[in-house]
Amino acid sequence: MNPEVIRNLQDAGCDEETISQFLACCQSGSDRQSMKLLKQHRRCLLEQIHDDEHRIDCLDYLVDQLEKAKNKMK
């Protein structure tokens, strides 16, 4: 397998198990399964982004509430 592909998978945050599964799929000619693995990892990354966005929204709300309370006291 091309080392650039492995490096790309690592850069994309794939763990060793996912990389091994992907390589095994490629070696066996199972393009469908290898694409499924990549799409599954992409969904996980996107879910993490959404979770982080929610956390940021919570912090933004808290900061906003604290600033409003501070301004009320002035």
C-alpha distances in whole Angstrom, upper triangle without the diagonal:
4,6,9,7,8,11,12,12,14,16,17,18,16,17,15,16,15,11,11,13,10,7,10,11,8,8,12,12,14,14,17,16,13,16,18,16,16,20,21,20,21,24,24,24,27,29,29,30,33,34,34,36,38,39,39,42,44,44,45,48,49,49,51,54,54,55,57,59,59,61,63,65,65
4,5,5,7,9,10,11,13,15,16,18,16,17,16,17,16,12,13,15,12,10,13,14,11,12,15,15,17,16,19,18,15,17,20,18,16,20,22,20,21,24,25,24,26,29,28,29,32,33,33,35,38,38,38,41,43,43,44,47,48,48,50,52,53,53,56,58,58,59,62,63,64
4,5,5,6,9,10,11,12,14,16,14,15,14,16,15,12,13,15,13,11,15,16,13,14,18,18,19,18,21,20,16,18,21,18,17,21,22,19,21,24,24,23,25,28,27,28,31,32,31,33,36,36,36,39,41,41,42,45,46,46,48,50,51,51,54,56,56,57,60,61,62
4,5,5,6,9,10,10,12,14,14,16,15,18,16,12,15,17,14,13,16,17,14,16,19,19,20,18,21,20,16,17,20,18,16,19,21,18,19,22,22,21,23,26,25,25,29,30,29,31,34,34,34,37,39,39,40,42,44,43,45,48,48,49,51,53,53,55,57,59,59
4,5,5,6,9,10,10,13,11,14,13,15,13,10,12,13,10,9,13,13,11,13,16,16,16,14,17,16,12,13,16,14,12,16,17,15,16,19,20,18,21,24,23,24,27,28,28,29,32,33,33,35,37,38,39,41,43,43,44,47,48,48,51,52,53,54,57,58,59
4,5,5,6,9,10,11,9,11,10,12,11,7,9,12,9,9,12,13,12,13,17,17,17,16,18,17,13,15,17,14,12,16,17,14,16,19,19,18,21,23,22,23,26,27,27,29,32,32,32,35,37,37,38,41,42,42,44,46,47,47,50,52,52,53,56,57,58
4,5,5,6,8,10,10,11,11,14,13,10,13,15,13,12,16,17,15,17,20,20,20,19,21,20,16,17,19,16,14,17,18,15,16,20,19,17,20,23,21,22,25,26,25,28,30,30,30,33,35,35,36,39,40,40,42,44,45,45,48,49,49,51,54,55,55
4,5,5,6,9,9,12,13,15,12,10,13,15,12,13,16,16,15,17,20,20,19,17,19,18,14,14,17,14,11,14,16,13,13,17,17,15,17,20,19,19,23,24,23,25,28,28,28,31,33,33,34,37,38,38,40,42,43,43,46,48,48,49,52,53,54
4,5,5,7,5,8,9,11,9,7,10,12,9,10,14,14,13,16,18,18,17,16,17,15,12,12,14,11,9,12,13,10,11,15,14,13,16,18,17,18,21,22,22,24,27,27,27,30,32,32,33,36,37,37,39,41,42,43,45,47,47,49,51,53,54
4,5,5,5,7,8,11,10,8,11,13,12,13,16,17,16,18,21,21,21,19,20,18,15,16,17,14,12,15,15,12,13,16,15,13,17,18,17,18,21,22,21,24,26,26,26,29,31,31,32,35,36,36,38,40,41,42,44,46,46,48,50,51,52
4,5,7,10,12,15,13,11,15,16,15,16,19,19,19,21,24,23,23,21,22,20,17,17,18,15,13,15,16,12,13,16,15,12,15,18,16,16,20,21,19,22,25,24,24,27,29,29,30,33,34,34,36,38,39,39,42,43,44,45,48,49,50
4,6,9,12,14,11,11,14,15,13,15,18,18,18,20,23,22,21,19,19,18,15,14,15,12,10,12,12,9,9,12,11,9,12,14,13,14,17,18,17,19,22,22,23,25,27,27,28,31,32,32,34,37,37,38,40,42,43,44,46,48,49
4,6,10,11,10,10,13,14,13,15,18,18,19,21,23,23,22,20,21,19,16,16,16,13,11,13,12,9,10,12,10,8,12,14,12,13,17,17,16,19,21,21,22,25,26,26,28,30,31,31,34,36,36,37,40,41,42,43,46,47,48
4,7,8,6,6,10,11,10,12,15,15,16,18,20,20,19,18,18,15,13,14,13,10,9,12,11,7,10,12,10,10,13,15,14,15,18,19,19,21,23,23,25,27,28,29,31,33,34,34,37,38,39,40,43,44,45,46,49,50,51
4,5,5,6,9,10,11,12,14,16,17,18,20,21,20,19,20,17,15,16,15,12,12,14,13,10,13,15,12,12,16,17,15,18,20,20,20,23,25,24,26,29,30,30,32,34,35,36,38,40,40,42,44,45,46,48,50,51,52
4,6,5,6,9,10,10,12,14,15,16,18,20,19,19,20,17,14,17,16,13,13,16,15,12,16,18,16,16,20,20,19,21,24,24,24,27,29,28,30,33,33,34,36,38,38,39,42,43,44,45,48,49,49,51,53,54,56
4,5,5,6,9,10,10,12,14,15,16,18,17,17,18,14,13,15,14,11,13,15,13,12,15,17,15,16,19,20,19,22,24,24,24,27,29,29,30,33,34,34,37,38,39,40,42,44,45,46,48,49,50,52,54,55,57
4,5,5,6,9,10,10,12,14,15,16,15,15,15,12,10,12,11,7,9,12,10,8,12,14,12,13,17,17,17,20,22,22,23,25,27,27,29,31,32,33,35,37,38,39,41,43,43,45,47,48,49,51,53,54,56
4,5,5,6,9,10,11,12,14,15,14,14,15,13,10,12,13,9,10,13,13,11,13,16,15,15,19,20,19,21,24,24,25,27,29,29,31,33,34,35,37,39,40,41,43,45,45,47,49,50,51,53,55,56,57
4,5,5,6,9,10,10,12,14,13,14,16,13,11,14,14,11,12,16,15,13,17,19,18,19,22,23,22,25,27,27,28,31,32,32,34,36,37,38,40,42,43,44,46,48,48,50,52,53,54,56,58,59,61
4,5,5,6,9,10,11,12,11,12,13,9,8,11,11,8,10,13,12,12,15,17,16,18,21,21,22,24,26,26,28,30,31,32,34,36,37,38,40,42,43,44,46,47,48,50,52,53,54,56,58,59,61
4,5,5,6,9,10,11,9,9,11,8,5,8,9,7,8,11,11,11,14,16,16,17,19,21,21,23,25,26,27,29,31,32,33,35,37,38,39,41,42,43,45,47,48,49,51,53,54,55,57,59,60
4,5,5,6,9,10,10,10,13,11,8,11,13,11,11,15,15,15,17,19,19,20,23,24,24,26,29,29,30,32,34,35,36,38,40,41,42,44,45,46,48,50,51,52,54,56,57,58,60,62,63
4,5,5,6,9,8,10,12,10,9,12,13,11,13,16,16,16,19,21,21,22,25,26,26,28,31,31,32,34,36,37,38,40,42,43,44,46,47,48,50,52,53,54,56,58,59,60,62,64,65
4,5,5,6,5,7,8,6,5,9,10,9,11,14,14,15,17,19,20,21,23,25,26,27,29,30,31,33,35,36,38,39,41,42,43,45,47,48,49,51,53,54,56,57,58,60,62,63,65
4,5,5,6,6,9,9,7,10,12,11,12,15,16,16,18,20,21,22,24,26,27,28,30,32,33,34,36,37,38,40,42,43,44,46,48,49,50,52,54,55,56,58,59,61,63,64,65
4,5,8,9,12,11,10,13,15,14,15,19,19,19,22,24,24,25,28,29,30,32,34,35,36,38,40,40,42,44,45,46,48,50,51,52,54,56,57,58,60,61,62,64,66,67,69
4,6,9,11,10,10,13,15,14,16,19,19,20,22,24,25,26,28,30,31,33,34,35,37,39,40,41,43,45,46,47,49,50,52,53,55,56,58,59,61,62,63,65,67,69,70
4,6,9,9,9,11,13,14,15,17,19,20,21,23,24,26,27,29,30,32,33,35,36,38,40,41,42,44,46,47,48,50,51,52,54,56,57,58,60,62,63,64,66,68,69
4,5,5,6,9,10,11,13,14,16,17,19,20,22,23,25,26,28,29,31,32,34,35,37,38,40,41,43,44,45,47,49,50,51,53,55,56,57,59,60,62,63,65,67
4,5,5,6,8,10,11,12,14,16,16,18,20,21,22,24,26,27,29,30,32,33,35,36,37,39,41,42,43,45,47,48,49,51,53,54,55,57,58,59,61,63,65
4,6,5,6,9,10,11,12,14,15,16,19,20,21,22,25,26,27,29,30,31,33,35,36,37,39,41,42,43,45,47,48,49,51,52,54,55,57,58,60,62,63
4,5,5,6,9,10,10,12,14,15,17,19,20,21,23,25,26,27,29,30,32,33,35,36,38,39,41,42,44,45,46,48,50,51,52,54,56,57,58,60,62
4,5,5,6,9,10,11,13,14,16,17,19,20,22,23,25,26,27,29,31,32,33,35,37,38,39,41,43,44,45,47,48,50,51,53,54,55,57,59,60
4,5,5,6,8,10,10,12,14,15,16,18,20,21,23,24,26,27,29,30,31,33,35,36,37,39,41,42,43,45,47,48,49,51,52,53,55,57,58
4,5,5,6,9,10,10,12,14,15,16,18,20,21,23,24,26,27,29,30,31,33,35,36,37,39,41,42,43,45,46,48,50,51,52,54,56,57
4,5,5,6,9,10,11,12,14,15,17,19,20,21,23,24,26,27,29,30,32,33,35,36,38,39,41,42,44,45,47,48,50,51,53,55,56
4,5,5,6,9,10,11,12,14,15,17,19,20,21,23,25,26,27,29,31,32,33,35,36,37,39,41,42,43,45,47,48,49,51,53,54
4,5,5,6,9,10,10,12,14,15,16,18,20,21,23,24,26,27,29,30,31,33,35,36,37,39,41,42,43,45,46,47,49,51,53
4,5,5,6,9,10,11,13,14,15,17,19,20,21,23,24,26,27,29,30,32,33,35,36,38,39,41,42,44,45,47,48,50,52
4,5,5,6,9,10,11,13,14,15,17,18,20,21,23,24,26,27,29,30,32,33,35,36,38,39,41,42,43,45,47,49,50
4,5,5,6,9,10,11,12,14,15,16,19,20,21,23,25,26,27,29,30,31,33,35,36,37,39,41,42,43,45,47,48
4,5,5,6,9,10,10,12,14,15,17,18,20,21,23,24,25,27,29,30,31,33,35,36,37,39,41,42,43,45,47
4,5,5,6,9,10,11,12,14,15,17,18,20,21,23,24,26,27,29,30,32,33,35,36,38,39,41,42,44,46
4,5,5,6,9,10,11,12,14,15,16,18,20,21,22,24,26,27,28,30,32,33,35,36,37,39,41,42,44
4,5,5,6,9,10,10,12,14,15,16,19,20,21,23,25,26,27,29,30,31,33,35,36,37,39,41,42
4,5,5,6,9,10,11,13,14,15,17,19,20,21,23,24,26,27,29,30,32,33,35,36,38,40,41
4,5,5,6,9,10,11,12,14,15,17,18,20,21,23,24,26,27,29,30,32,33,34,36,38,39
4,5,5,6,9,10,10,12,14,15,16,18,20,21,22,24,26,27,28,30,31,32,34,36,37
4,5,5,6,9,10,10,12,14,15,16,19,20,21,23,24,26,27,29,30,31,33,35,36
4,5,5,6,9,10,11,13,14,15,17,19,20,21,23,25,26,27,29,30,32,34,35
4,5,5,6,9,10,11,12,14,15,16,18,20,21,22,24,26,27,28,30,32,33
4,5,5,6,9,10,10,12,14,15,16,18,20,21,22,24,25,27,28,30,32
4,5,5,6,9,10,11,12,14,15,17,18,20,21,23,24,26,27,29,31
4,5,5,6,9,10,11,12,14,15,17,18,20,21,23,24,26,27,29
4,5,5,6,9,10,10,12,14,15,16,18,20,21,22,24,26,27
4,5,5,6,9,10,10,12,14,15,16,18,20,21,22,25,26
4,5,5,6,9,10,11,12,14,15,17,18,20,21,23,25
4,5,5,6,8,10,10,12,14,15,16,18,20,21,23
4,5,5,6,9,10,10,12,14,15,16,18,20,21
4,6,5,6,9,10,11,12,14,15,16,19,20
4,5,5,6,9,10,11,12,14,15,17,19
4,5,5,6,9,10,10,12,14,16,17
4,5,5,6,9,10,11,12,14,16
4,5,5,6,9,10,11,13,15
4,5,5,6,9,10,11,13
4,5,5,6,9,10,11
4,5,5,6,9,10
4,5,5,7,9
4,5,5,7
4,5,5
4,6
4
